[in-house]
């Protein structure tokens, strides 16, 4: 049987988004905000004109640092939502 996942995630895009949520302080802090319960909530906070990441040297509101779009249709949103809830319940 061939493993069709990427490091335990559905695909590279999902893994990459999960990685950036965990390993970038700006994204992590947004994700951990009390009002963020889902990936959709995270994206709304990220796109807010009230938020800015002056340290980023890439289009951080639209792409991870590895150039994966936050709105890539390949991202398994259910898996990311589970990750967000797991991190918030730790």
PyMOL Python script that loads the backbone (N, CA, C, O; Angstrom):
from pymol import cmd

cmd.read_pdbstr("""\
ATOM      1  N   UNK A   1       0.848  -1.179   0.000  1.00  0.00           N
ATOM      2  CA  UNK A   1       0.000   0.000   0.000  1.00  0.00           C
ATOM      3  C   UNK A   1       0.896   1.245   0.000  1.00  0.00           C
ATOM      4  O   UNK A   1       1.838   1.334   0.788  1.00  0.00           O
ATOM      5  N   UNK A   2       0.606   2.185  -0.867  1.00  0.00           N
ATOM      6  CA  UNK A   2       1.391   3.410  -0.982  1.00  0.00           C
ATOM      7  C   UNK A   2       0.779   4.518  -0.135  1.00  0.00           C
ATOM      8  O   UNK A   2      -0.427   4.761  -0.180  1.00  0.00           O
ATOM      9  N   UNK A   3       1.635   5.186   0.639  1.00  0.00           N
ATOM     10  CA  UNK A   3       1.180   6.331   1.431  1.00  0.00           C
ATOM     11  C   UNK A   3       0.961   7.514   0.492  1.00  0.00           C
ATOM     12  O   UNK A   3       1.871   7.913  -0.234  1.00  0.00           O
ATOM     13  N   UNK A   4      -0.239   8.068   0.510  1.00  0.00           N
ATOM     14  CA  UNK A   4      -0.555   9.196  -0.376  1.00  0.00           C
ATOM     15  C   UNK A   4      -0.629  10.514   0.379  1.00  0.00           C
ATOM     16  O   UNK A   4      -1.157  11.500  -0.135  1.00  0.00           O
ATOM     17  N   UNK A   5      -0.103  10.532   1.593  1.00  0.00           N
ATOM     18  CA  UNK A   5      -0.131  11.766   2.381  1.00  0.00           C
ATOM     19  C   UNK A   5       1.236  12.442   2.327  1.00  0.00           C
ATOM     20  O   UNK A   5       2.192  11.898   1.775  1.00  0.00           O
ATOM     21  N   UNK A   6       1.307  13.619   2.903  1.00  0.00           N
ATOM     22  CA  UNK A   6       2.550  14.365   2.971  1.00  0.00           C
ATOM     23  C   UNK A   6       2.861  14.635   4.435  1.00  0.00           C
ATOM     24  O   UNK A   6       2.208  15.462   5.071  1.00  0.00           O
ATOM     25  N   UNK A   7       3.854  13.940   4.966  1.00  0.00           N
ATOM     26  CA  UNK A   7       4.230  14.057   6.383  1.00  0.00           C
ATOM     27  C   UNK A   7       3.028  13.909   7.311  1.00  0.00           C
ATOM     28  O   UNK A   7       2.935  14.593   8.330  1.00  0.00           O
ATOM     29  N   UNK A   8       2.113  13.016   6.954  1.00  0.00           N
ATOM     30  CA  UNK A   8       0.933  12.765   7.771  1.00  0.00           C
ATOM     31  C   UNK A   8      -0.249  13.675   7.472  1.00  0.00           C
ATOM     32  O   UNK A   8      -1.323  13.498   8.047  1.00  0.00           O
ATOM     33  N   UNK A   9      -0.071  14.631   6.597  1.00  0.00           N
ATOM     34  CA  UNK A   9      -1.144  15.548   6.200  1.00  0.00           C
ATOM     35  C   UNK A   9      -1.679  15.139   4.838  1.00  0.00           C
ATOM     36  O   UNK A   9      -1.031  14.380   4.118  1.00  0.00           O
ATOM     37  N   UNK A  10      -2.840  15.629   4.485  1.00  0.00           N
ATOM     38  CA  UNK A  10      -3.484  15.283   3.220  1.00  0.00           C
ATOM     39  C   UNK A  10      -2.575  15.507   2.020  1.00  0.00           C
ATOM     40  O   UNK A  10      -2.520  14.674   1.115  1.00  0.00           O
ATOM     41  N   UNK A  11      -1.867  16.623   2.008  1.00  0.00           N
ATOM     42  CA  UNK A  11      -1.021  16.981   0.870  1.00  0.00           C
ATOM     43  C   UNK A  11      -0.019  18.046   1.313  1.00  0.00           C
ATOM     44  O   UNK A  11      -0.048  18.512   2.452  1.00  0.00           O
ATOM     45  N   UNK A  12       0.862  18.417   0.393  1.00  0.00           N
ATOM     46  CA  UNK A  12       1.893  19.415   0.693  1.00  0.00           C
ATOM     47  C   UNK A  12       1.283  20.742   1.113  1.00  0.00           C
ATOM     48  O   UNK A  12       1.764  21.363   2.061  1.00  0.00           O
ATOM     49  N   UNK A  13       0.248  21.185   0.439  1.00  0.00           N
ATOM     50  CA  UNK A  13      -0.356  22.491   0.728  1.00  0.00           C
ATOM     51  C   UNK A  13      -0.900  22.540   2.153  1.00  0.00           C
ATOM     52  O   UNK A  13      -0.696  23.525   2.863  1.00  0.00           O
ATOM     53  N   UNK A  14      -1.590  21.484   2.571  1.00  0.00           N
ATOM     54  CA  UNK A  14      -2.133  21.433   3.933  1.00  0.00           C
ATOM     55  C   UNK A  14      -1.002  21.392   4.949  1.00  0.00           C
ATOM     56  O   UNK A  14      -1.038  22.103   5.953  1.00  0.00           O
ATOM     57  N   UNK A  15      -0.009  20.570   4.693  1.00  0.00           N
ATOM     58  CA  UNK A  15       1.148  20.478   5.582  1.00  0.00           C
ATOM     59  C   UNK A  15       1.840  21.826   5.712  1.00  0.00           C
ATOM     60  O   UNK A  15       2.204  22.231   6.816  1.00  0.00           O
ATOM     61  N   UNK A  16       2.027  22.528   4.588  1.00  0.00           N
ATOM     62  CA  UNK A  16       2.727  23.800   4.607  1.00  0.00           C
ATOM     63  C   UNK A  16       1.980  24.844   5.424  1.00  0.00           C
ATOM     64  O   UNK A  16       2.586  25.570   6.213  1.00  0.00           O
ATOM     65  N   UNK A  17       0.672  24.921   5.238  1.00  0.00           N
ATOM     66  CA  UNK A  17      -0.137  25.866   6.026  1.00  0.00           C
ATOM     67  C   UNK A  17      -0.038  25.525   7.506  1.00  0.00           C
ATOM     68  O   UNK A  17       0.147  26.415   8.337  1.00  0.00           O
ATOM     69  N   UNK A  18      -0.159  24.245   7.842  1.00  0.00           N
ATOM     70  CA  UNK A  18      -0.058  23.827   9.242  1.00  0.00           C
ATOM     71  C   UNK A  18       1.309  24.194   9.820  1.00  0.00           C
ATOM     72  O   UNK A  18       1.408  24.636  10.964  1.00  0.00           O
ATOM     73  N   UNK A  19       2.338  24.011   9.036  1.00  0.00           N
ATOM     74  CA  UNK A  19       3.689  24.328   9.475  1.00  0.00           C
ATOM     75  C   UNK A  19       3.839  25.816   9.780  1.00  0.00           C
ATOM     76  O   UNK A  19       4.428  26.188  10.795  1.00  0.00           O
ATOM     77  N   UNK A  20       3.312  26.658   8.909  1.00  0.00           N
ATOM     78  CA  UNK A  20       3.425  28.104   9.128  1.00  0.00           C
ATOM     79  C   UNK A  20       2.579  28.564  10.309  1.00  0.00           C
ATOM     80  O   UNK A  20       2.965  29.501  11.008  1.00  0.00           O
ATOM     81  N   UNK A  21       1.449  27.936  10.546  1.00  0.00           N
ATOM     82  CA  UNK A  21       0.626  28.302  11.707  1.00  0.00           C
ATOM     83  C   UNK A  21       1.359  28.012  13.006  1.00  0.00           C
ATOM     84  O   UNK A  21       1.234  28.758  13.977  1.00  0.00           O
ATOM     85  N   UNK A  22       2.112  26.939  13.023  1.00  0.00           N
ATOM     86  CA  UNK A  22       2.850  26.528  14.218  1.00  0.00           C
ATOM     87  C   UNK A  22       4.165  27.259  14.419  1.00  0.00           C
ATOM     88  O   UNK A  22       4.582  27.479  15.556  1.00  0.00           O
ATOM     89  N   UNK A  23       4.820  27.636  13.340  1.00  0.00           N
ATOM     90  CA  UNK A  23       6.217  28.042  13.422  1.00  0.00           C
ATOM     91  C   UNK A  23       6.495  29.495  13.079  1.00  0.00           C
ATOM     92  O   UNK A  23       7.658  29.887  12.985  1.00  0.00           O
ATOM     93  N   UNK A  24       5.484  30.288  12.894  1.00  0.00           N
ATOM     94  CA  UNK A  24       5.669  31.716  12.669  1.00  0.00           C
ATOM     95  C   UNK A  24       4.914  32.451  13.768  1.00  0.00           C
ATOM     96  O   UNK A  24       3.706  32.272  13.923  1.00  0.00           O
ATOM     97  N   UNK A  25       5.613  33.263  14.518  1.00  0.00           N
ATOM     98  CA  UNK A  25       5.013  33.911  15.691  1.00  0.00           C
ATOM     99  C   UNK A  25       3.790  34.758  15.327  1.00  0.00           C
ATOM    100  O   UNK A  25       2.786  34.741  16.039  1.00  0.00           O
ATOM    101  N   UNK A  26       3.879  35.487  14.235  1.00  0.00           N
ATOM    102  CA  UNK A  26       2.761  36.342  13.826  1.00  0.00           C
ATOM    103  C   UNK A  26       1.521  35.501  13.538  1.00  0.00           C
ATOM    104  O   UNK A  26       0.441  35.795  14.050  1.00  0.00           O
ATOM    105  N   UNK A  27       1.669  34.462  12.725  1.00  0.00           N
ATOM    106  CA  UNK A  27       0.530  33.604  12.378  1.00  0.00           C
ATOM    107  C   UNK A  27       0.018  32.856  13.611  1.00  0.00           C
ATOM    108  O   UNK A  27      -1.189  32.709  13.799  1.00  0.00           O
ATOM    109  N   UNK A  28       0.942  32.390  14.441  1.00  0.00           N
ATOM    110  CA  UNK A  28       0.546  31.667  15.647  1.00  0.00           C
ATOM    111  C   UNK A  28      -0.274  32.567  16.564  1.00  0.00           C
ATOM    112  O   UNK A  28      -1.312  32.154  17.080  1.00  0.00           O
ATOM    113  N   UNK A  29       0.190  33.785  16.763  1.00  0.00           N
ATOM    114  CA  UNK A  29      -0.545  34.711  17.634  1.00  0.00           C
ATOM    115  C   UNK A  29      -1.935  35.017  17.074  1.00  0.00           C
ATOM    116  O   UNK A  29      -2.900  35.097  17.834  1.00  0.00           O
ATOM    117  N   UNK A  30      -2.047  35.187  15.766  1.00  0.00           N
ATOM    118  CA  UNK A  30      -3.372  35.392  15.155  1.00  0.00           C
ATOM    119  C   UNK A  30      -4.260  34.182  15.402  1.00  0.00           C
ATOM    120  O   UNK A  30      -5.410  34.315  15.819  1.00  0.00           O
ATOM    121  N   UNK A  31      -3.711  33.003  15.139  1.00  0.00           N
ATOM    122  CA  UNK A  31      -4.480  31.773  15.287  1.00  0.00           C
ATOM    123  C   UNK A  31      -4.955  31.577  16.727  1.00  0.00           C
ATOM    124  O   UNK A  31      -6.047  31.058  16.955  1.00  0.00           O
ATOM    125  N   UNK A  32      -4.148  31.987  17.688  1.00  0.00           N
ATOM    126  CA  UNK A  32      -4.483  31.760  19.090  1.00  0.00           C
ATOM    127  C   UNK A  32      -5.418  32.823  19.674  1.00  0.00           C
ATOM    128  O   UNK A  32      -5.801  32.734  20.840  1.00  0.00           O
ATOM    129  N   UNK A  33      -5.783  33.815  18.882  1.00  0.00           N
ATOM    130  CA  UNK A  33      -6.738  34.811  19.367  1.00  0.00           C
ATOM    131  C   UNK A  33      -8.044  34.106  19.753  1.00  0.00           C
ATOM    132  O   UNK A  33      -8.461  33.152  19.095  1.00  0.00           O
ATOM    133  N   UNK A  34      -8.666  34.576  20.801  1.00  0.00           N
ATOM    134  CA  UNK A  34      -9.873  33.941  21.312  1.00  0.00           C
ATOM    135  C   UNK A  34     -10.973  33.862  20.253  1.00  0.00           C
ATOM    136  O   UNK A  34     -11.728  32.889  20.226  1.00  0.00           O
ATOM    137  N   UNK A  35     -11.074  34.847  19.401  1.00  0.00           N
ATOM    138  CA  UNK A  35     -12.147  34.880  18.398  1.00  0.00           C
ATOM    139  C   UNK A  35     -11.880  33.952  17.205  1.00  0.00           C
ATOM    140  O   UNK A  35     -12.767  33.746  16.376  1.00  0.00           O
ATOM    141  N   UNK A  36     -10.687  33.401  17.113  1.00  0.00           N
ATOM    142  CA  UNK A  36     -10.366  32.496  16.000  1.00  0.00           C
ATOM    143  C   UNK A  36     -10.689  31.069  16.412  1.00  0.00           C
ATOM    144  O   UNK A  36     -10.048  30.499  17.295  1.00  0.00           O
ATOM    145  N   UNK A  37     -11.693  30.505  15.759  1.00  0.00           N
ATOM    146  CA  UNK A  37     -12.109  29.134  16.046  1.00  0.00           C
ATOM    147  C   UNK A  37     -11.872  28.214  14.849  1.00  0.00           C
ATOM    148  O   UNK A  37     -11.806  26.994  14.998  1.00  0.00           O
ATOM    149  N   UNK A  38     -11.745  28.808  13.662  1.00  0.00           N
ATOM    150  CA  UNK A  38     -11.604  28.037  12.429  1.00  0.00           C
ATOM    151  C   UNK A  38     -10.557  28.693  11.525  1.00  0.00           C
ATOM    152  O   UNK A  38     -10.112  29.813  11.776  1.00  0.00           O
ATOM    153  N   UNK A  39     -10.181  27.977  10.480  1.00  0.00           N
ATOM    154  CA  UNK A  39      -9.256  28.520   9.493  1.00  0.00           C
ATOM    155  C   UNK A  39      -9.859  29.751   8.821  1.00  0.00           C
ATOM    156  O   UNK A  39      -9.145  30.706   8.514  1.00  0.00           O
ATOM    157  N   UNK A  40     -11.153  29.728   8.597  1.00  0.00           N
ATOM    158  CA  UNK A  40     -11.840  30.892   8.011  1.00  0.00           C
ATOM    159  C   UNK A  40     -11.678  32.110   8.917  1.00  0.00           C
ATOM    160  O   UNK A  40     -11.398  33.207   8.433  1.00  0.00           O
ATOM    161  N   UNK A  41     -11.851  31.929  10.226  1.00  0.00           N
ATOM    162  CA  UNK A  41     -11.652  33.028  11.177  1.00  0.00           C
ATOM    163  C   UNK A  41     -10.218  33.554  11.100  1.00  0.00           C
ATOM    164  O   UNK A  41      -9.989  34.763  11.113  1.00  0.00           O
ATOM    165  N   UNK A  42      -9.262  32.634  11.019  1.00  0.00           N
ATOM    166  CA  UNK A  42      -7.860  33.019  10.909  1.00  0.00           C
ATOM    167  C   UNK A  42      -7.634  33.880   9.670  1.00  0.00           C
ATOM    168  O   UNK A  42      -6.980  34.921   9.739  1.00  0.00           O
ATOM    169  N   UNK A  43      -8.182  33.438   8.536  1.00  0.00           N
ATOM    170  CA  UNK A  43      -7.999  34.181   7.289  1.00  0.00           C
ATOM    171  C   UNK A  43      -8.629  35.570   7.369  1.00  0.00           C
ATOM    172  O   UNK A  43      -8.081  36.533   6.831  1.00  0.00           O
ATOM    173  N   UNK A  44      -9.766  35.675   8.031  1.00  0.00           N
ATOM    174  CA  UNK A  44     -10.400  36.991   8.191  1.00  0.00           C
ATOM    175  C   UNK A  44      -9.515  37.916   9.020  1.00  0.00           C
ATOM    176  O   UNK A  44      -9.372  39.093   8.688  1.00  0.00           O
ATOM    177  N   UNK A  45      -8.928  37.407  10.078  1.00  0.00           N
ATOM    178  CA  UNK A  45      -8.010  38.221  10.896  1.00  0.00           C
ATOM    179  C   UNK A  45      -6.776  38.601  10.083  1.00  0.00           C
ATOM    180  O   UNK A  45      -6.306  39.737  10.135  1.00  0.00           O
ATOM    181  N   UNK A  46      -6.264  37.637   9.337  1.00  0.00           N
ATOM    182  CA  UNK A  46      -5.072  37.880   8.532  1.00  0.00           C
ATOM    183  C   UNK A  46      -5.308  38.974   7.495  1.00  0.00           C
ATOM    184  O   UNK A  46      -4.421  39.788   7.240  1.00  0.00           O
ATOM    185  N   UNK A  47      -6.485  38.998   6.903  1.00  0.00           N
ATOM    186  CA  UNK A  47      -6.806  39.970   5.854  1.00  0.00           C
ATOM    187  C   UNK A  47      -7.236  41.322   6.401  1.00  0.00           C
ATOM    188  O   UNK A  47      -7.386  42.275   5.635  1.00  0.00           O
ATOM    189  N   UNK A  48      -7.435  41.424   7.692  1.00  0.00           N
ATOM    190  CA  UNK A  48      -7.886  42.671   8.307  1.00  0.00           C
ATOM    191  C   UNK A  48      -6.880  43.797   8.062  1.00  0.00           C
ATOM    192  O   UNK A  48      -5.676  43.607   8.234  1.00  0.00           O
ATOM    193  N   UNK A  49      -7.376  44.963   7.662  1.00  0.00           N
ATOM    194  CA  UNK A  49      -6.460  46.101   7.473  1.00  0.00           C
ATOM    195  C   UNK A  49      -5.862  46.589   8.799  1.00  0.00           C
ATOM    196  O   UNK A  49      -4.904  47.362   8.798  1.00  0.00           O
ATOM    197  N   UNK A  50      -6.420  46.142   9.920  1.00  0.00           N
ATOM    198  CA  UNK A  50      -5.913  46.557  11.225  1.00  0.00           C
ATOM    199  C   UNK A  50      -4.678  45.765  11.639  1.00  0.00           C
ATOM    200  O   UNK A  50      -4.001  46.129  12.601  1.00  0.00           O
ATOM    201  N   UNK A  51      -4.381  44.693  10.922  1.00  0.00           N
ATOM    202  CA  UNK A  51      -3.255  43.825  11.262  1.00  0.00           C
ATOM    203  C   UNK A  51      -2.133  44.021  10.254  1.00  0.00           C
ATOM    204  O   UNK A  51      -2.371  44.191   9.059  1.00  0.00           O
ATOM    205  N   UNK A  52      -0.914  43.995  10.756  1.00  0.00           N
ATOM    206  CA  UNK A  52       0.217  44.018   9.829  1.00  0.00           C
ATOM    207  C   UNK A  52       1.410  43.307  10.444  1.00  0.00           C
ATOM    208  O   UNK A  52       1.614  43.315  11.658  1.00  0.00           O
ATOM    209  N   UNK A  53       2.181  42.698   9.575  1.00  0.00           N
ATOM    210  CA  UNK A  53       3.397  42.016   9.973  1.00  0.00           C
ATOM    211  C   UNK A  53       4.553  42.729   9.287  1.00  0.00           C
ATOM    212  O   UNK A  53       4.933  42.383   8.168  1.00  0.00           O
ATOM    213  N   UNK A  54       5.093  43.700   9.948  1.00  0.00           N
ATOM    214  CA  UNK A  54       6.136  44.520   9.346  1.00  0.00           C
ATOM    215  C   UNK A  54       7.430  43.753   9.131  1.00  0.00           C
ATOM    216  O   UNK A  54       8.286  44.192   8.363  1.00  0.00           O
ATOM    217  N   UNK A  55       7.587  42.613   9.798  1.00  0.00           N
ATOM    218  CA  UNK A  55       8.798  41.813   9.644  1.00  0.00           C
ATOM    219  C   UNK A  55       8.792  40.956   8.383  1.00  0.00           C
ATOM    220  O   UNK A  55       9.847  40.488   7.954  1.00  0.00           O
ATOM    221  N   UNK A  56       7.637  40.746   7.789  1.00  0.00           N
ATOM    222  CA  UNK A  56       7.545  39.854   6.624  1.00  0.00           C
ATOM    223  C   UNK A  56       8.134  40.523   5.387  1.00  0.00           C
ATOM    224  O   UNK A  56       7.914  41.707   5.135  1.00  0.00           O
ATOM    225  N   UNK A  57       8.871  39.750   4.640  1.00  0.00           N
ATOM    226  CA  UNK A  57       9.426  40.267   3.388  1.00  0.00           C
ATOM    227  C   UNK A  57       8.778  39.545   2.193  1.00  0.00           C
ATOM    228  O   UNK A  57       9.395  39.397   1.138  1.00  0.00           O
ATOM    229  N   UNK A  58       7.541  39.105   2.374  1.00  0.00           N
ATOM    230  CA  UNK A  58       6.743  38.489   1.319  1.00  0.00           C
ATOM    231  C   UNK A  58       5.299  38.905   1.517  1.00  0.00           C
ATOM    232  O   UNK A  58       4.967  39.544   2.516  1.00  0.00           O
ATOM    233  N   UNK A  59       4.458  38.559   0.597  1.00  0.00           N
ATOM    234  CA  UNK A  59       3.028  38.906   0.659  1.00  0.00           C
ATOM    235  C   UNK A  59       2.341  37.996   1.687  1.00  0.00           C
ATOM    236  O   UNK A  59       1.593  37.088   1.324  1.00  0.00           O
ATOM    237  N   UNK A  60       2.606  38.253   2.965  1.00  0.00           N
ATOM    238  CA  UNK A  60       2.174  37.378   4.063  1.00  0.00           C
ATOM    239  C   UNK A  60       0.663  37.255   4.193  1.00  0.00           C
ATOM    240  O   UNK A  60       0.182  36.272   4.757  1.00  0.00           O
ATOM    241  N   UNK A  61      -0.103  38.223   3.688  1.00  0.00           N
ATOM    242  CA  UNK A  61      -1.558  38.139   3.796  1.00  0.00           C
ATOM    243  C   UNK A  61      -2.156  37.171   2.778  1.00  0.00           C
ATOM    244  O   UNK A  61      -3.284  36.709   2.950  1.00  0.00           O
ATOM    245  N   UNK A  62      -1.412  36.863   1.729  1.00  0.00           N
ATOM    246  CA  UNK A  62      -1.929  35.985   0.685  1.00  0.00           C
ATOM    247  C   UNK A  62      -1.175  34.674   0.532  1.00  0.00           C
ATOM    248  O   UNK A  62      -1.694  33.724  -0.055  1.00  0.00           O
ATOM    249  N   UNK A  63       0.045  34.612   1.055  1.00  0.00           N
ATOM    250  CA  UNK A  63       0.873  33.424   0.869  1.00  0.00           C
ATOM    251  C   UNK A  63       1.666  33.104   2.126  1.00  0.00           C
ATOM    252  O   UNK A  63       2.032  33.996   2.892  1.00  0.00           O
ATOM    253  N   UNK A  64       1.925  31.816   2.325  1.00  0.00           N
ATOM    254  CA  UNK A  64       2.878  31.437   3.361  1.00  0.00           C
ATOM    255  C   UNK A  64       4.256  31.877   2.886  1.00  0.00           C
ATOM    256  O   UNK A  64       4.405  32.315   1.745  1.00  0.00           O
ATOM    257  N   UNK A  65       5.241  31.771   3.725  1.00  0.00           N
ATOM    258  CA  UNK A  65       6.601  32.113   3.347  1.00  0.00           C
ATOM    259  C   UNK A  65       7.177  31.200   2.277  1.00  0.00           C
ATOM    260  O   UNK A  65       8.221  31.498   1.696  1.00  0.00           O
ATOM    261  N   UNK A  66       6.497  30.088   2.015  1.00  0.00           N
ATOM    262  CA  UNK A  66       6.906  29.149   0.962  1.00  0.00           C
ATOM    263  C   UNK A  66       6.084  29.318  -0.307  1.00  0.00           C
ATOM    264  O   UNK A  66       6.097  28.461  -1.190  1.00  0.00           O
ATOM    265  N   UNK A  67       5.373  30.428  -0.385  1.00  0.00           N
ATOM    266  CA  UNK A  67       4.592  30.795  -1.575  1.00  0.00           C
ATOM    267  C   UNK A  67       3.390  29.883  -1.836  1.00  0.00           C
ATOM    268  O   UNK A  67       3.010  29.669  -2.987  1.00  0.00           O
ATOM    269  N   UNK A  68       2.800  29.352  -0.775  1.00  0.00           N
ATOM    270  CA  UNK A  68       1.542  28.605  -0.893  1.00  0.00           C
ATOM    271  C   UNK A  68       0.421  29.576  -0.538  1.00  0.00           C
ATOM    272  O   UNK A  68       0.449  30.213   0.515  1.00  0.00           O
ATOM    273  N   UNK A  69      -0.555  29.680  -1.415  1.00  0.00           N
ATOM    274  CA  UNK A  69      -1.678  30.585  -1.178  1.00  0.00           C
ATOM    275  C   UNK A  69      -2.502  30.103   0.008  1.00  0.00           C
ATOM    276  O   UNK A  69      -2.803  28.916   0.128  1.00  0.00           O
ATOM    277  N   UNK A  70      -2.863  31.038   0.880  1.00  0.00           N
ATOM    278  CA  UNK A  70      -3.732  30.690   2.009  1.00  0.00           C
ATOM    279  C   UNK A  70      -5.089  30.194   1.512  1.00  0.00           C
ATOM    280  O   UNK A  70      -5.794  29.496   2.240  1.00  0.00           O
ATOM    281  N   UNK A  71      -5.457  30.544   0.294  1.00  0.00           N
ATOM    282  CA  UNK A  71      -6.758  30.124  -0.243  1.00  0.00           C
ATOM    283  C   UNK A  71      -6.631  29.015  -1.290  1.00  0.00           C
ATOM    284  O   UNK A  71      -7.550  28.797  -2.080  1.00  0.00           O
ATOM    285  N   UNK A  72      -5.509  28.324  -1.296  1.00  0.00           N
ATOM    286  CA  UNK A  72      -5.309  27.221  -2.246  1.00  0.00           C
ATOM    287  C   UNK A  72      -6.425  26.185  -2.052  1.00  0.00           C
ATOM    288  O   UNK A  72      -6.649  25.729  -0.931  1.00  0.00           O
ATOM    289  N   UNK A  73      -7.118  25.814  -3.118  1.00  0.00           N
ATOM    290  CA  UNK A  73      -8.229  24.855  -2.983  1.00  0.00           C
ATOM    291  C   UNK A  73      -7.783  23.461  -2.555  1.00  0.00           C
ATOM    292  O   UNK A  73      -8.618  22.645  -2.166  1.00  0.00           O
ATOM    293  N   UNK A  74      -6.491  23.170  -2.619  1.00  0.00           N
ATOM    294  CA  UNK A  74      -6.001  21.850  -2.194  1.00  0.00           C
ATOM    295  C   UNK A  74      -5.904  21.732  -0.670  1.00  0.00           C
ATOM    296  O   UNK A  74      -5.811  20.622  -0.146  1.00  0.00           O
ATOM    297  N   UNK A  75      -5.923  22.842   0.036  1.00  0.00           N
ATOM    298  CA  UNK A  75      -5.801  22.811   1.494  1.00  0.00           C
ATOM    299  C   UNK A  75      -7.011  22.089   2.085  1.00  0.00           C
ATOM    300  O   UNK A  75      -8.159  22.408   1.779  1.00  0.00           O
ATOM    301  N   UNK A  76      -6.724  21.117   2.931  1.00  0.00           N
ATOM    302  CA  UNK A  76      -7.783  20.390   3.629  1.00  0.00           C
ATOM    303  C   UNK A  76      -8.188  21.226   4.845  1.00  0.00           C
ATOM    304  O   UNK A  76      -7.553  21.168   5.897  1.00  0.00           O
ATOM    305  N   UNK A  77      -9.241  21.991   4.677  1.00  0.00           N
ATOM    306  CA  UNK A  77      -9.677  22.938   5.717  1.00  0.00           C
ATOM    307  C   UNK A  77     -10.096  22.212   6.992  1.00  0.00           C
ATOM    308  O   UNK A  77      -9.837  22.697   8.094  1.00  0.00           O
ATOM    309  N   UNK A  78     -10.737  21.061   6.852  1.00  0.00           N
ATOM    310  CA  UNK A  78     -11.148  20.309   8.040  1.00  0.00           C
ATOM    311  C   UNK A  78      -9.933  19.918   8.873  1.00  0.00           C
ATOM    312  O   UNK A  78      -9.966  19.987  10.102  1.00  0.00           O
ATOM    313  N   UNK A  79      -8.873  19.512   8.204  1.00  0.00           N
ATOM    314  CA  UNK A  79      -7.651  19.136   8.916  1.00  0.00           C
ATOM    315  C   UNK A  79      -7.029  20.336   9.627  1.00  0.00           C
ATOM    316  O   UNK A  79      -6.558  20.211  10.757  1.00  0.00           O
ATOM    317  N   UNK A  80      -7.025  21.485   8.977  1.00  0.00           N
ATOM    318  CA  UNK A  80      -6.483  22.703   9.598  1.00  0.00           C
ATOM    319  C   UNK A  80      -7.369  23.136  10.768  1.00  0.00           C
ATOM    320  O   UNK A  80      -6.858  23.560  11.805  1.00  0.00           O
ATOM    321  N   UNK A  81      -8.682  23.034  10.613  1.00  0.00           N
ATOM    322  CA  UNK A  81      -9.587  23.362  11.719  1.00  0.00           C
ATOM    323  C   UNK A  81      -9.309  22.467  12.926  1.00  0.00           C
ATOM    324  O   UNK A  81      -9.305  22.940  14.062  1.00  0.00           O
ATOM    325  N   UNK A  82      -9.078  21.180  12.684  1.00  0.00           N
ATOM    326  CA  UNK A  82      -8.750  20.260  13.781  1.00  0.00           C
ATOM    327  C   UNK A  82      -7.458  20.690  14.471  1.00  0.00           C
ATOM    328  O   UNK A  82      -7.365  20.669  15.698  1.00  0.00           O
ATOM    329  N   UNK A  83      -6.480  21.073  13.687  1.00  0.00           N
ATOM    330  CA  UNK A  83      -5.204  21.524  14.247  1.00  0.00           C
ATOM    331  C   UNK A  83      -5.404  22.750  15.137  1.00  0.00           C
ATOM    332  O   UNK A  83      -4.861  22.821  16.240  1.00  0.00           O
ATOM    333  N   UNK A  84      -6.178  23.701  14.653  1.00  0.00           N
ATOM    334  CA  UNK A  84      -6.435  24.917  15.426  1.00  0.00           C
ATOM    335  C   UNK A  84      -7.091  24.558  16.757  1.00  0.00           C
ATOM    336  O   UNK A  84      -6.688  25.069  17.802  1.00  0.00           O
ATOM    337  N   UNK A  85      -8.080  23.699  16.729  1.00  0.00           N
ATOM    338  CA  UNK A  85      -8.768  23.328  17.966  1.00  0.00           C
ATOM    339  C   UNK A  85      -7.845  22.550  18.904  1.00  0.00           C
ATOM    340  O   UNK A  85      -7.881  22.757  20.117  1.00  0.00           O
ATOM    341  N   UNK A  86      -7.029  21.670  18.361  1.00  0.00           N
ATOM    342  CA  UNK A  86      -6.077  20.925  19.202  1.00  0.00           C
ATOM    343  C   UNK A  86      -5.109  21.881  19.890  1.00  0.00           C
ATOM    344  O   UNK A  86      -4.869  21.752  21.091  1.00  0.00           O
ATOM    345  N   UNK A  87      -4.559  22.823  19.164  1.00  0.00           N
ATOM    346  CA  UNK A  87      -3.611  23.766  19.759  1.00  0.00           C
ATOM    347  C   UNK A  87      -4.275  24.619  20.830  1.00  0.00           C
ATOM    348  O   UNK A  87      -3.656  24.932  21.847  1.00  0.00           O
ATOM    349  N   UNK A  88      -5.505  24.989  20.616  1.00  0.00           N
ATOM    350  CA  UNK A  88      -6.209  25.829  21.581  1.00  0.00           C
ATOM    351  C   UNK A  88      -6.619  25.056  22.830  1.00  0.00           C
ATOM    352  O   UNK A  88      -6.834  25.649  23.887  1.00  0.00           O
ATOM    353  N   UNK A  89      -6.726  23.734  22.710  1.00  0.00           N
ATOM    354  CA  UNK A  89      -7.126  22.918  23.863  1.00  0.00           C
ATOM    355  C   UNK A  89      -5.945  22.376  24.645  1.00  0.00           C
ATOM    356  O   UNK A  89      -6.135  21.700  25.656  1.00  0.00           O
ATOM    357  N   UNK A  90      -4.725  22.660  24.198  1.00  0.00           N
ATOM    358  CA  UNK A  90      -3.539  22.185  24.937  1.00  0.00           C
ATOM    359  C   UNK A  90      -3.307  22.974  26.185  1.00  0.00           C
ATOM    360  O   UNK A  90      -2.356  22.704  26.918  1.00  0.00           O
TER     361      UNK A  90
END
""", "prot")
cmd.dss("prot")
cmd.show_as("cartoon", "prot")
cmd.util.cbc("prot")
cmd.orient("prot")
